[in-house]
C-alpha cells in the first residue's frame, strides 16, 4: 500500500497492481482513497480520520507554523526569511510565522477545508503521513512473516513548500529538520514492530528544482523569468510565420514546454507536418532569446536513443513520446523559468532539475557513499537483488552494491 499528501504521488508509488493508495483530502475528510482501490477505507484509517481537526488544533502547529530554527544558520546555505521571488502561501504571506485558520466548535465544512489546506502546506502533512504509515505497520502487521510487504510513503510537503519559497528557504530548512525527526520516530517503530535489520528503506525524489532566479541573479548567475506574455508573443510569432507560408497556423495549444498543431487540419491542408514544424521552430527560436534549444517532433523522432548523442539531445529523446510530445519543444537556458511568476519549478533536463538523493537504510546496508552515477530507476533492481529475486530483462536500472 502507499500513503502520501498528494494523490498522484500515492498512486504512482503503488505500481501497476496496488492494494491501496491513500492521500490527503483537501475538502476536509482526512485521508481518502478512490473506489478503484476499495469501497471502504480500512478501519485503522477511519479511526485515524476521526477528530483530525481537533488534533491539528491541539498540536505544536495548532496556532501557527513558526520557525524552529536558530538565528544563525551559517554554513547551511539557508537564505534569509524574506526574499524577493518567494510566493505567498498559507495565510497569504511568505515569512514566518504562518497563522493557522480560525476554528469554531464544532468546525464547519468551510473551516475543515481551510484546516485541510493548512495541513497540506505545512509540516503537519508529512508528520501525519508517517504517523498513518506507522498505524498501517501496526494494524496490518506488515513485516511480521516471511513474505515481503511493500509500503510506499511520499512526504510531499517539501515539494509543496519548496515550489513557493525555493530550495534554500527557511521554510524548507525548517521542514526538513522536522521531517528528519519524524522519520527517526518511524524507523524506531519499524525496529520495534518489524525488527532491526528486517526492514529496508529507500529515500529518493521525483525531481530537483531551480533556486529562485532572483537569488541567482544576486549571486551573479545568468537567470531570470520569462513571463506568460513573453511566451505568448513568441508563440504568436511562430503562428504568424506558419500562416504566412502555409495559409493556416494549424495551432491547437501551447504551454511552457511546447507548441501543438492539429494533425487533422494538417492532413486536410495537404501540407507536410515536418515543414510546418521546421517553420515554427525557426520563428519561435528567433523570438525567444531565453531558449537554449528548440526542437521539432521530427528531429527527436528520428534520433536513435541508443546512440551517444550530446547530452541535451539524449535527454530530450528519452523524454520523447510520439503520441504525446509537442510538435515544437523548447528548452530554456539554465537558470530561467518560463511562465512562473513567483516561486520556482522544474521540468528541464538541466542538472538542478535532475539530481536527486538516493539513500538506502536498514537491512544489510553498510554505511557509506558511492560517487558513481546512480538513478531512482536503480531502486527496484536493487531491492530485487537484495531479495534474491530474478531481474526482468525489460526492467530499467541496475542493482546497486549496498555493502
N, C-alpha and C positions, 0 to 999 in steps of 0.2 A: 504494500500500500504506500501511498505518498501523501504528504501534507505540505502546504505552502500558504502564504498570504495570497498569492496570485493564482488564479485558475489555470492559466496556460503553463505555469511552472509545475504545478501539481500534475496536470495531465501529461505533459511532456516527460516528466520523470518516470512515469509509470510504464513506459514502453508500449508495446503493441497489445499486450494482454494483461492489463492491470486488474487487480482485485477491487481496489477502491482508491479514489483520489478525493482529497478534502481540501477546500480552500476557504478563505475568509469572505463572508457575505457583507458587502458594503451597505446593504439595506438594513442590517442590524440583527440578524438571527444567530450570529456566531459563525462556527464552521459549518460548511454546507457541502453538498455534492450534487450530482445530477442523477436522473432516473436511468441514465445509460449504465451507471455503475450499480445502483441499488435503489429499491423503492423506499427504503427506510434507513436513516442513519443508525450506525451501531449504538448500543446502549451507552457505551462509555463516552461517545461524542455528545449524545443528547444530554447526558449528565453534566458534561463539562460546559455545555452551552447555557445551562440554567444559571441565571444570575450573573452573566458575564459583565454587564454594565456596572453593577454594583461592585464587582471585584475590581474592575478597572478604576472606578472612582476611589476605592479604598487602597489602591496600590501607591507606591512611591511616585508614580507619574500621574496620580489622580487629580492633582491640582494643576500641574504643568510639567512639560518636559524641560527641565532646567539642566544646564551643563553640569556634569560631574567632573570636569577636567580641572587640573591645577592651572594657575595663572600662567606659569611658564611652561611652554611646550617646545623648548629649544631642542633641535635635533630630530624632531618627529615629522618635519615637513608640513605640519598643520598650520594653516593660514589664520589670519585674523577673522573674528566672528562676522564682521560686517564688510562684505566685499562687493565691488561692482560686478555685475553679471549674475549674481545669485537670484533665483526666482523666489517669489513669495509663495509660501505654502502653509498648511495648517491654518493658524489664525491670521492669515494674510500678512505675514512678516517673514524675514529670513535671518533673524538673530534670536538668540536665547533671551528669555525663556518663551516657550510656546504654550500658551494657556489652554487648558482643557475646556471642553464645552460646558455650558451650564447644565444643570440637571434638576428636574423636579421629581417628586415621588408620587406615584410610580412614573418612570420615564415614558414619555410619549414616543410615537413612532419616529417623528422627526428628530427627536433627541437621540434615540437609539442609532439612527443613521449618522448623526453628527459624531457620536462617540465611536461608531464603527470606522468612520473616516479618520478620526484622531488615532485610533489603534493602528490602522493601516499605514499611516505616515509617521509612526513613532516607534521607539524600541519595543513597545509592548507587542507588536506584531511578531517579531522574531522570538521574543520570550514565550509567547503563547503557542507558537508553532512547535517549539521544542518541548514545552510543557505537555502539549497534546501528544507529541511523539512519545514522550515518556509514559503517558497513560496507555498508548497503544501497546508499548512493550509489555506493560503490566497486564492489561486486560486481555490481550491476545496471546500472551505467553510466548512472545517472539524470542527465538534463540534458545528455546528450552529443550529441544530434542535434536536428533541427528540430521534433520532436514534444514536446508538453508532458507532463511527468511530474509526478505529484502524490504527495507524501509527507506524510502526516498524523502528527504527533508530539504525544503528550499527556504532559506532565510532571505527573504526578498526586500527587507527594509533598506538595505544598503543601496539597492537599485532605485528604490522609490525616493529616498532622501538624497542620494548622490546625483540623480538627474536634476534636482532642484538647486543643490548647493555646491556641487563639484566634489571630486575625489579627495581633495586636501582640506575640506571644510572642517570646522569644529564639530559640526553636526555628525559628519561621517566618522571622525575620530572617536567622539563620544559613543556613538552607536556601536562601533567595532569593539571597543573595550567592554561595553555592556554585553555584547554577543559572546565575547570570549568567556566571560563569567558564566553565561547561561550554557554554553557548550560544555564547560567544565562540569557543571551540575548534571548535564545529560550523560556525559561519559562516565561519571561516577555512578549514575543509576544503572548504566549498562554493566559496569563492573559488578555491581551488587546483584542485579537480576539475571544477567546472562553469564557473567564470569569473566574476570580479567583474562585476556588472551583468546577469548572465544568470540570476539566481535572485531570487525574491521570497518573503519570509517574512511570515507574518501571526501575530501573537500576540494571543490573547484568552482568555476563560474562560467556563465554562458557568453560573457563578453567583457572587454575592458571598457575604457571611456576616456574622453579627452578632458584635460584640465580646462577650466574656464578660459576662453580666449583672451579676456581682459587681463587675467593674471599672467598669461603667457606673453602678451604684449608688454606688460610691465617688466618682464624679465629680458626683453629684447628679442623675443622669439617671433617669427613671422606667424601671425594668427589673426583671426577675425571672424565675423559673422556675415553671412550672405542672407539678406532679408528675403522674405517671400516675394516682395515687389521686384527685387533684382532678379530672382529666379524666374518669375513670370515674364519679365522683359526679355530674357534670353530665350525662353520657350517661344514667345511670340515672334521673335526674330527668326527662329528656326521654322516656325509655321509659315511665316511670310515668304521665306526663301523657297520652301517646298511648293507653296501655292503658285508663286511666280513661274516656276519651271513646269509644274505638272497640272495646274488648273484647279487643284484642291489641296487642302493641307492634311486631309486624312486623319486629323487629330482626334484622339479619344480622351486621354487624360495625361497628367504628368504629376510627379512628386519630386522629393528631394533626391531621388536616385535615377530617374529617367523619364523618357517620353514614350508614349504608346500610340500606335496608329491602328486604324480599323483595317483588319485583314479583308473584311468583306468589301469595303469601299475600294481598297487597292485592287482587288480582283475585278470588281466592276469597271474600274477605270482602265484596266489592262496595262498597268504600269508595273515595273519590276520593284518589289519591296526593297531590294538591295540598293537600287538607285535612290529611292526616296530617303532611306536611312542615311546614305552617304551625304546627300544634300543637307539633311537636317543636322547631321554631325558637324559639317563644316561651318554652317551658320551659327550653331549653338556655341561651338568652341571659340569662334571669333568674338562672341558677345559675353563670354564667361571667363575673364582672366583668373578667377578664383579656382578654375578647374585645372587639375594636374593632367588628367587624361580624359578623353571622350571616346567611347567605344560604340560600335554598332552591333546589333544582334548577329549579323553575318560574320563579323570579324571574330567574335567569340565562338560561334558555332563551328567555324572552320578550323579552330585550333585543336590539335591533338593533345589532350590533357596529360598524356604520358610523356611528352617531350619536355626537355629542360628550358622552358620559356623564361624570359625575365620575370622577376617576382610579381610585379603588378599584373602582368598578363596571366600568369599562372593562377594567382589568387582569384582574379575575376572569372577565369574559366571554370575554376572549381565551384564558384558560386552561381554559375550559369545554369538555368533550367529552360530548355527550349520552349516549353508551353507557357512559362510564367514570366520570363525575363522581358524587360522593356525592349523596344526597338532601338532606342538610343540610350546609352547608360553613361553617367558621368561620375567621375571620381574627384572630389575636392582636394585641394592642396593640403598638405599636413598642417594641422592647427586651425583649419577652417571648418565652421559649422554652417550647414545650409538649412534655412527656414527654422532655425531655433533661436528665438529672440532673447531668451534668458535661460540660465541653467546650462546644461550640457547634454550630450548624447553620444551615440556610437553608430556603427554601421559601415565603416570604411575598412579597407584592407591594411590600413596603417598600423604599425606595431602597437600603439597605445590602445587600439580597439581590439587587438587580438591576443595580447599577452595576459594570461590569467594564472592564478595559482593552481597547483596540483599537489595535494598533500595526502599521504596515506598514514593512518594512525591505528594502532591496535594489532590484533592478530600476531603474526611473527615478524612484523615490520621492525627493522633495525633503524634507530635514529640516525639521521644524516641527510645529505643532499646530493644531488646528481646534476652536474652542469649541462648535460646533454639535452638536446631538444626533446620535448615530450608534448603530448596533446591530451585534452579530455577524451578524445577518441580512444586513447590507450586504457581507459579505466576498465571497460568491460573485458577486454582481453586479459588484463592483469588480474582481475577478480576471478575469471575463469581459470587462469593458470594457478592461482592460489588454492582453488578448489579442486584442482587436478582434473578439470574437465577439458574436453577437446575444443579447439577453436574452430568455428565455422570458417570455411575458406573465404566467404564473401564478407566477413567481418572487417570493418575498418579498424585501424590502430594495431598496436603490438603489445605483447606483455612487457611490463617494466620490471627490472630487478628491484625487489624490496628488501633484500638482505645483502 
